[in-house]
C-alpha cells in the first residue's frame, strides 16, 4: 500500500485513507463515472470540500457546505438536487477527497 500511495501522491497524507468507486454522473465533469476517489479521514473539513458522506446505506460524494445548523451536500452536476442534513450528525461525513483516478477513454 505504501508504494501505491507514493505512486498516487507526491507525498503520503498523514491520515488514514480509504477509496470509493464513483458510480453515476452527479459529480461530472469533476469526477467522471467509474472513477476511484481516495479520501483522508480528517477531523475537520471546510466549506466546498469534496467529501464522502454516509446517507442511509451508501456513501455519496458531494461538496459540503455548512449553513447554520444545516449541512448541504452539493453535487457538481446541476442536473441533480442538493441533499440537506442536520449539522448535529457529523458522524455521517466520512471525510475529504484527496485524489481522483480514472481512465481517459
C-alpha positions as CSV (number, residue, x, y, z in Angstrom):
1,X,0.0,0.0,0.0
2,X,2.8,2.4,0.8
3,X,4.2,2.0,-2.7
4,X,0.8,2.7,-4.2
5,X,0.4,5.8,-2.2
6,X,3.8,7.1,-3.3
7,X,2.7,6.5,-6.9
8,X,-0.6,8.3,-6.4
9,X,0.6,11.2,-4.4
10,X,3.7,13.4,-4.3
11,X,3.6,13.0,-0.5
12,X,1.8,10.4,1.6
13,X,-1.1,12.0,3.5
14,X,-0.7,11.6,7.3
15,X,-4.4,10.4,7.7
16,X,-6.0,7.0,7.3
17,X,-7.1,6.7,3.7
18,X,-10.0,4.8,2.0
19,X,-11.1,4.6,-1.6
20,X,-14.6,4.7,-3.0
21,X,-15.8,3.8,-6.5
22,X,-17.8,6.6,-8.1
23,X,-20.9,5.4,-9.9
24,X,-23.1,7.9,-11.8
25,X,-22.8,11.4,-13.2
26,X,-23.7,13.5,-10.1
27,X,-20.1,14.8,-9.8
28,X,-19.4,15.1,-13.5
29,X,-17.3,16.8,-15.0
30,X,-15.0,17.0,-11.9
31,X,-15.3,13.2,-11.2
32,X,-16.3,11.0,-14.2
33,X,-18.4,7.9,-13.8
34,X,-16.4,4.8,-12.8
35,X,-13.6,6.9,-11.1
36,X,-11.8,5.8,-8.0
37,X,-11.7,8.5,-5.3
38,X,-9.3,8.5,-2.4
39,X,-10.4,10.1,0.9
40,X,-8.5,11.0,4.0
41,X,-10.1,10.7,7.4
42,X,-9.7,14.2,8.9
43,X,-11.2,15.7,12.0
44,X,-12.4,18.8,10.1
45,X,-13.4,20.0,6.7
46,X,-14.0,23.3,5.0
47,X,-17.0,24.6,3.0
48,X,-16.8,23.5,-0.6
49,X,-14.6,20.5,0.3
50,X,-15.4,17.3,-1.7
51,X,-16.4,14.8,0.9
52,X,-17.7,11.3,1.3
53,X,-20.9,11.2,3.2
54,X,-22.8,8.2,4.5
55,X,-26.5,8.5,3.7
56,X,-28.7,5.6,4.7
57,X,-26.8,2.5,3.4
58,X,-24.5,4.1,0.9
59,X,-21.7,6.6,0.6
60,X,-22.2,9.6,-1.6
61,X,-19.5,12.0,-2.9
62,X,-20.5,15.7,-2.7
63,X,-19.2,19.2,-1.9
64,X,-20.2,20.1,1.6
65,X,-21.4,23.5,2.8
66,X,-22.3,24.4,6.4
67,X,-25.1,26.9,6.8
68,X,-26.4,27.5,10.4
69,X,-27.4,24.1,11.7
70,X,-27.7,22.5,8.3
71,X,-25.2,20.6,6.2
72,X,-25.8,20.9,2.5
73,X,-24.4,18.3,0.2
74,X,-24.0,19.8,-3.3
75,X,-23.4,17.7,-6.4
76,X,-21.0,19.1,-9.2
77,X,-23.6,18.3,-11.9
78,X,-26.5,20.8,-11.8
79,X,-28.9,18.2,-13.1
80,X,-29.1,16.8,-9.5
81,X,-30.5,18.2,-6.3
82,X,-28.6,19.0,-3.2
83,X,-29.1,16.9,0.0
84,X,-29.8,18.6,3.3
85,X,-28.6,17.1,6.6
86,X,-28.7,18.3,10.2
87,X,-25.4,19.6,11.5
88,X,-25.7,17.6,14.7
89,X,-25.0,14.4,12.8
90,X,-21.3,14.9,11.9
91,X,-20.5,11.1,12.0
92,X,-22.2,10.9,8.6
93,X,-19.4,12.9,7.0
94,X,-16.7,10.3,6.3
95,X,-14.1,12.8,5.2
96,X,-12.3,14.8,2.5
97,X,-11.3,13.7,-1.0
98,X,-7.5,13.9,-1.7
99,X,-7.2,12.1,-5.1
100,X,-9.3,11.1,-8.1
101,X,-8.2,8.5,-10.6
102,X,-9.9,7.5,-13.8
103,X,-9.2,6.2,-17.3
104,X,-9.5,8.7,-20.2
105,X,-11.1,6.5,-22.8
